Amino acid sequence: MPYDGHDLSREGDNWYHYEQGMRMVDARNWEQADNEFRYYLDHGAMHRRMWGIAYYGFAVMSQKKGETNQALEYYKLAIVEDKHPTVSVADKVYQNLGAIYLKRKEYKSAIENYLKAIGKDPKSGLSHYYLGMAYLKSGDLVNAEKEDLEAKKLGVNFTALAEGISEAKNPSLTKPSDDGEQPAKAKNKKKKATK
C-alpha cells in the first residue's frame, strides 16, 4: 500500500518515486519531492501511465505549500492524465479540489467537486461529509443532513457537521439575545477560548 493511504496496485509499475515524494512532502523537503514526482514525467517512455499520479503528487505538494492556484492547475492535469489502467486518482483529486473551494467559500464549486468525488467513489465517507459541509455553508440544510447521515453510515463520525446543522436550525443557541446576554453555550465557548 502506498504511503498516503491509497489502495494503489503495484502491478508492473515503480511506485517508489511516488511514495518517496509523498514522504518528502510530509517532511517539507519540497525540492526532493519535486524530483521524485518529476521522475515519472522525465521517463515518459517507461512511465507514461503514471503521469496522473505524478501530477497528483505535485498538486498535493503545492496545496501544502499554500500555493492553491498552482495546486488547482496540477489537479486539473492529474484529471487529464489519469490514465493508469488499474489506479485512478480522480476521486482524491475531486475531494481535494472541493477542499480548496470550500476554504475559499466558493460553495457551488466545492459541491460540484465533492459530487464528482462521490461519483468516482460512492463509498467515500469523507467526500459525503465534506459535501455536507459545503451544503451547510451554502445554506442547504436538507442536503447537509442527508450527507451527514450518509457519512455516518460509511463510518465517518465527525461531529462538526451535525453541530453546524443544529446551530443553523437553532440560531438562538449561539447568538446573543436582544438584552445582550450570551446563551449558555456561547458563554462556555468563550470561557474555553480564554483559558
N, C-alpha and C positions, 0 to 999 in steps of 0.2 A: 504494500500500500504506500503510495507516495506521501511525502512529508506533510502536505497541507490537508490531509484527510480525505482527499478524493479517492474513490474506488476506481483507480485507473488501471487498465490492463497493461501489462508489461510486454505482451507478446510481440516479439520482433522489433522492439524499439529500445533506444537507450534513454532511460528516464533519469539517469544520474544528473545531468545538467539542469533539468527542471527542479529536481529535489534539492540540489545544492544551491541553485538560485533562490529558492524559497527560504532555505536556511540563511542565506546571506541577506535576504530582505528582512528577516526577523532580527538579524544581527546589525541591521542598518549599514551593512557594507555594500553600498549602492554600486560601486564600480565593479566589484566581483560578481554581484547579482546580474548586472548588465552583461558582463562577459559570459556568464553561464547561459542566459536566455538567448544571447546573440549566437551562441554556438550552433543552434538549430538553423538559424537564418543563413549563417555563413557556410553551412554544409547542406545546402538545399537538395543536392542530388541524392544524399542519403536520408535526409530528414524532412523532406517537403511536407509530409503529413503531420509533422509536429509544430508547424508554424502557428496554428491557432493556439496551441498550448504555450508557445513562446510568447506570443503577444499577450496572452492572459497574464503570464508572469510579469511582463513589462508593465501592464496595467495595474496589477496589484502593487508593484513597487512604486509607481507614480502616485497612486492613491495614498499609500503610506507616507510618502514624502510630502503630501499636501498639494500635489500638482494635479488637481482634479480635471482640468481641461485636457492635459496630456493623457490622463487615465482614460477619459472618455474616448479619445482618439484610438488608444490601444485596444480598448474593449470593442470598439467598432471593427477594428482589424481582426481581433480574435474571432468575432462572429463570421466575418467574411472568410477567414482561413480555417474555420472549424471543420476540417475535412478528415480527421482521423477516423478510420473505419470502425473502431470499437470504443473510442473515448471521445465524448463531447464535453466541451466546457461551457456550452451555451447557457445552461441553467444557472451556473455560477456567475457568468458574465451578466446576465439579466438581473440577477439578485444584487450584484454589486452596483450596476447602473441604477437600480431602484434606490439603493442606499445613498448614492450621490445625489440623486434628485430629491429624495426625502430630506436630506440635510440642507439642500438649497431651497427647501419649501416649494419645490415645483411638483406639487402633489399629483397632477394629471400625468406627468411623465413618469413619476415613481410608480403609480398604479399600473400604467401600461407595461412597464418593465417587470414588475412583480407578476403580473398576469402572464407575461411571456415565460418567466422562470417557471411558473406553475404549469404552463403548457408543456414545457420540456421535462419537468419532474413534478407530477401532481402530488407526490407523497413528501414533498419538502415542507416540513412543518415551519421552518424558518421563513420560507417565502410566503406562506399563508399568514404567519404572524406579522411580518413587516408590511404585507399588503393591507392587513387590518389596521396597522398604524397609519399608513398612508390614507386609508379611508377615514379614519378618525380625524386626522389633521385636516382633511378636506371637508369635514362636517357630515359625512355619510355614516351615521351610527348603525344603521341597519346592516350594511355590508361589513362594517368593522366588527360587529358582534358575530356575524357568520364566520368571518375569518378567524376570530379569536377561538371560537368553538372548534373549527377545523384544525387549527394549530394544536390545540389541546388534545384532540383525538390522535394527532400524529406525534404526540409526546413532548411538545414544547409547552412548558408550564410557566412561562414568564408572566408576571402579574401587571406590568406597566400598562398593557393594552386594556385589560379589564378595568383597572383603576381609572384610566383615562376616559373610558366609556361611561363609567359610573359618575365621574366628575362632570362630564358633559351633560349627562341626563339630570344631574342634581347640582347645578352650579352654586346653590346656597351652601353647600358643604365646604367650598373652598374660597368663596368671595366674601369680603367684609360686608356686614349688614348695613342697613341705612343709618344706624346710630353710630357707626364707626367701629363697632366691636367685631373682632375676628371670630369666626366659628372655631370650635374646639380643635378640629382637625388642622386648620391653618395655624392656630397658635402653637400646636405641638410641632409642626414642621419648622416654625420659626425658632422655637427653643432648640431643636436638634441642630439647626444650622449654626447657632451661635456657640455651641459647646466646643 
